[in-house]
Amino acid sequence: MTLSSQSKANLASNLIRVSAVLYLVYYYLNGGRSANFNLALATCIALGILLVLALFIRQGYKWAKWVLLGLLILTITPDLIGLPFTFRTNIYAGCIAIIIDLLQIGALVLLFTPDKEEPLAEEEVEEV
């Protein structure tokens, strides 16, 4: 089964939106109720960026996948460094952080895999 580029974009957009929802859950599990204003603001900005990127990807903008790749490269290293601390404080938040990263990596894989060419029918291949 091959997916069209629009189907891949829609699926990648859905994965990014699911990761945004899970990011809210992650924020809540990491003490979102007692967090300071700066952390709440950073979370809102991150959610906004994810949702806007999901929208642009769904609409077919090719540059959005590069922005997502850049953001993932910038955020995956701090996520990996902070993961042991997250698991010590809240194991559920650690699992959700891993799921968020995997969803975003899955979306990038979908966006960067080339479309497979449909095989030509035998009638079209014959030369006249």
C-alpha positions in Angstrom: 0.0 0.0 0.0 1.4 3.4 -1.0 0.2 6.7 0.3 -0.1 9.8 -1.8 1.9 12.8 -0.8 -1.3 14.5 0.4 -2.2 11.4 2.5 1.3 11.5 4.0 0.9 15.2 4.8 -2.4 14.6 6.4 -1.1 11.7 8.5 2.0 13.7 9.5 -0.2 16.7 10.4 -2.4 14.4 12.6 0.7 13.0 14.3 2.0 16.5 15.1 -1.4 17.5 16.5 -1.5 14.4 18.7 2.0 15.3 19.9 0.7 18.8 20.7 -2.1 17.4 22.8 0.3 15.1 24.6 2.6 18.0 25.2 -0.2 19.6 27.2 -0.5 16.4 29.3 3.2 16.4 29.8 3.1 20.0 31.0 0.4 19.1 33.5 2.2 16.1 34.8 5.5 18.0 35.2 3.8 20.4 37.7 2.0 22.7 35.3 -0.3 23.9 38.1 2.6 25.2 40.1 4.8 26.4 37.2 5.9 29.9 36.8 4.7 32.3 34.1 7.7 31.8 31.9 7.2 28.1 31.6 3.5 28.5 30.9 4.3 31.1 28.2 7.0 28.8 26.6 4.5 25.9 26.6 1.8 28.1 24.9 4.4 29.2 22.3 5.5 25.6 21.6 1.9 24.5 21.2 1.2 27.3 18.9 4.2 26.5 16.7 3.3 22.8 16.6 -0.3 23.6 15.6 0.7 26.1 12.9 3.3 23.7 11.5 0.6 21.0 11.4 -1.7 23.4 9.5 1.0 24.3 6.9 2.0 20.7 6.5 -1.6 19.7 5.8 -1.9 22.5 3.3 1.1 21.1 1.4 3.9 23.6 2.2 7.2 21.8 1.7 9.2 24.2 3.8 7.2 23.3 6.9 8.9 19.9 7.1 12.3 21.6 7.2 11.2 23.9 10.0 9.9 20.8 11.9 13.2 19.1 11.4 15.1 22.1 12.7 12.9 22.3 15.8 13.2 18.6 16.5 17.0 18.8 16.2 17.0 21.7 18.6 14.6 20.1 21.2 15.6 16.4 21.1 19.0 16.9 22.8 17.6 18.7 25.8 14.8 16.1 25.9 17.3 13.2 26.0 19.5 15.0 28.6 16.5 15.7 30.9 14.8 12.3 30.4 16.4 10.6 33.4 15.3 13.4 35.7 11.8 13.3 34.2 11.6 9.6 34.8 12.7 10.0 38.5 10.1 12.7 39.2 7.2 11.3 37.2 7.4 8.1 35.2 4.2 8.9 33.2 5.7 12.2 32.1 8.8 10.5 30.9 6.8 8.0 28.9 4.8 10.8 27.3 8.0 12.7 26.5 9.3 9.7 24.6 5.9 9.2 22.8 5.9 12.9 21.8 9.4 12.6 20.3 8.5 9.4 18.5 5.3 10.9 17.0 7.3 13.9 15.7 10.0 11.6 14.3 7.3 9.5 12.6 5.8 12.6 11.1 9.2 13.6 9.7 9.8 10.2 8.3 6.5 10.4 6.5 7.3 13.8 5.1 10.8 12.9 3.9 10.0 9.6 2.3 9.8 9.9 -1.4 6.6 9.0 -3.2 6.7 5.6 -4.9 6.1 5.8 -8.6 3.1 3.9 -9.8 4.1 1.0 -12.1 3.1 1.6 -15.7 0.5 -0.8 -17.1 1.7 -3.1 -19.8 -0.3 -1.4 -22.5 1.4 1.9 -21.7 4.9 0.4 -21.8 4.5 -1.1 -25.3 6.1 0.9 -28.0 4.2 1.4 -31.3 
